Amino acid sequence: MDAVSIIALSMGAAWASGINLYATIFMLGYMGTTGNIALPTELDVLSNPMVMTAAGFMYCVEFFTDKIPGVDSGWDAVHTFIRIPAGAMLASSAVGDVTPAVALTAALLGGSLAAGSHATKAGTRLLINTSPEPVTNWTASISEDLLVIGGLWAALYHPVLFIIGLFIFILVMIWVLPRLWRLIKRLSRTIGSWFGLCEPPPAVSIDTQSLQNNKSEQIET
């Protein structure tokens, strides 16, 4: 694999892990098993039947869990501690047999990218859950699965196109995340005020007697 293909595979695996880790592992393992791609030696373990079975089972669990309003956000919260380190590990392994410095660099970049894609997904889901109907959750979940599959396919077969798309995604992510964070904080304060966890802003007290005295002085003047 040339340098562009290695970068696309490494960053593609990390990016996809932040959205749906189990689909990422299963797809890479399946394509390696069927001979569609030659995985780096460090990623050969993904083609192991035991790993593929576990990833496929967990993907089925996530497929249904990810479509229940509220439950999907809890699932994302738990997977904050799973997707990000797994993305860093996959990115580091995808670069192959390299120096420790290159492997560590790939892990740092991959972990950061996985964290960004995970935060974008989780934040978007929190906002979607303000509307309790399930249609938007199903639409978002299926769209994310298709995005992971399509992104990995592009990373493997059209690496240059994928890197361009990834660069655009990072720019959009940098623009979206601060706005998502502000909306989530506002939503949290609103929900907290409903349950008495957040105090409303203090009311402005008006000294009516002072106002009457000032008014009387202005009239006398």
Residue pairs with C-beta under 8 A, 6 or more apart in sequence:
1 9
1 38
1 40
1 96
4 159
4 160
4 163
5 156
5 159
6 40
6 94
6 95
6 96
7 159
7 163
8 155
8 156
8 159
8 160
8 162
8 163
9 40
9 94
9 155
9 156
9 159
10 90
10 91
10 92
10 94
10 95
10 106
10 110
11 91
11 109
11 110
11 113
11 155
11 163
11 166
12 151
12 152
12 154
12 155
12 156
12 162
12 166
13 24
13 28
13 87
13 90
13 91
13 94
13 110
13 152
13 155
14 87
14 88
14 90
14 91
14 109
14 110
14 111
14 113
14 114
15 87
15 113
15 114
15 117
15 151
15 166
15 169
16 23
16 24
16 117
16 148
16 151
16 152
17 24
17 83
17 86
17 87
17 90
17 114
17 117
18 83
18 84
18 87
18 113
18 114
18 115
18 116
18 117
18 118
18 119
18 120
18 121
19 117
19 118
19 121
19 144
19 147
19 148
20 59
20 62
20 144
20 145
20 148
21 79
21 82
21 83
21 86
21 87
22 55
22 56
22 58
22 59
22 62
23 59
23 62
23 145
23 148
23 149
24 90
24 148
24 152
25 46
25 51
25 52
25 55
25 90
26 52
26 55
26 56
26 59
27 148
27 149
27 152
28 37
28 39
28 43
28 46
28 152
29 46
29 47
29 48
29 51
29 52
29 55
30 52
31 37
31 39
31 156
32 38
32 39
32 43
32 44
32 46
32 47
33 47
33 52
36 156
37 156
39 46
39 47
40 93
40 94
40 95
40 96
40 97
41 96
41 97
42 93
42 94
42 96
42 97
43 90
43 93
43 94
45 51
46 52
62 75
63 141
63 145
65 71
65 72
65 75
66 72
66 75
66 137
66 141
66 144
67 134
67 137
67 138
67 141
68 134
68 137
69 128
69 129
69 132
69 133
69 134
69 137
70 129
72 125
72 129
72 137
72 141
73 122
73 125
73 126
73 129
76 118
76 121
76 122
76 125
77 122
79 118
80 118
80 122
83 114
83 118
84 111
84 114
84 115
84 118
85 111
86 114
87 110
87 111
87 113
87 114
87 115
87 118
88 107
88 108
88 110
88 111
88 114
89 107
89 110
90 110
91 106
91 107
91 109
91 110
91 111
91 113
91 114
92 103
92 104
92 106
92 107
92 110
94 106
95 102
95 103
95 106
98 106
113 170
116 170
116 173
116 177
117 169
117 173
119 177
119 180
120 173
120 176
120 177
120 180
121 144
123 177
123 180
123 181
123 184
124 140
124 180
125 137
125 140
126 184
126 187
127 180
127 183
127 184
127 187
128 136
128 137
128 140
129 137
130 187
151 162
151 165
154 161
154 162
154 165
155 162
189 198
192 198
193 199
193 200
